[in-house]
């Protein structure tokens, strides 16, 4: 069996109640650069979150809010 990377989860809704059924993990086969793409995505998200946090902190400072 090959190596797989978990890329997320999915869950269906119960037609009777509208609630979520148990979540099921989603996997892709670790080939054709999937592992490198995973690492690049982690780096990109880290930069995005850092940028958003800096904007938040700058806004707090302008508003005179101490954190």
C-alpha positions in Angstrom: 0.0 0.0 0.0 1.3 3.5 -0.9 1.8 6.5 1.3 -1.2 8.9 1.7 -1.5 12.5 3.0 -4.6 13.6 4.8 -5.8 16.9 3.2 -9.0 17.5 5.1 -12.3 16.1 6.4 -15.8 15.9 5.0 -19.2 15.2 6.6 -22.6 14.6 5.1 -25.8 16.0 6.6 -28.5 13.9 8.0 -31.5 14.4 5.8 -34.0 14.0 8.6 -32.4 16.3 11.2 -30.1 18.5 9.2 -27.3 17.8 11.6 -23.8 16.6 10.6 -23.0 12.9 10.3 -19.6 11.7 11.6 -16.6 13.3 9.7 -14.5 11.2 7.3 -10.9 12.1 6.5 -9.9 12.9 2.9 -6.6 11.6 1.6 -4.5 12.0 -1.5 -1.7 9.7 -2.7 1.7 11.1 -1.8 3.1 11.3 -5.3 3.8 13.8 -8.1 5.1 16.5 -5.6 2.2 16.3 -3.1 4.6 16.4 -0.2 6.3 19.5 -1.5 3.0 21.1 -2.2 1.9 20.4 1.3 4.9 22.1 2.8 4.5 25.1 0.5 0.8 25.4 1.6 1.9 25.4 5.2 4.4 28.2 4.6 1.9 30.2 2.6 -0.7 29.9 5.3 1.8 30.9 8.0 2.7 34.1 6.1 -1.0 34.9 5.6 -1.8 34.4 9.3 1.2 36.5 10.3 0.1 39.3 8.0 -3.4 39.3 9.4 -2.1 39.3 13.0 0.2 42.2 12.2 -2.7 44.2 10.8 -4.8 43.4 13.9 -2.0 44.5 16.2 -1.4 47.7 14.2 -5.1 48.5 14.4 -5.2 47.9 18.1 -2.2 50.2 18.5 -3.9 53.0 16.5 -7.1 52.6 18.5 -5.1 52.9 21.8 -5.9 49.4 22.9 -3.2 47.6 25.0 -2.8 43.9 24.4 
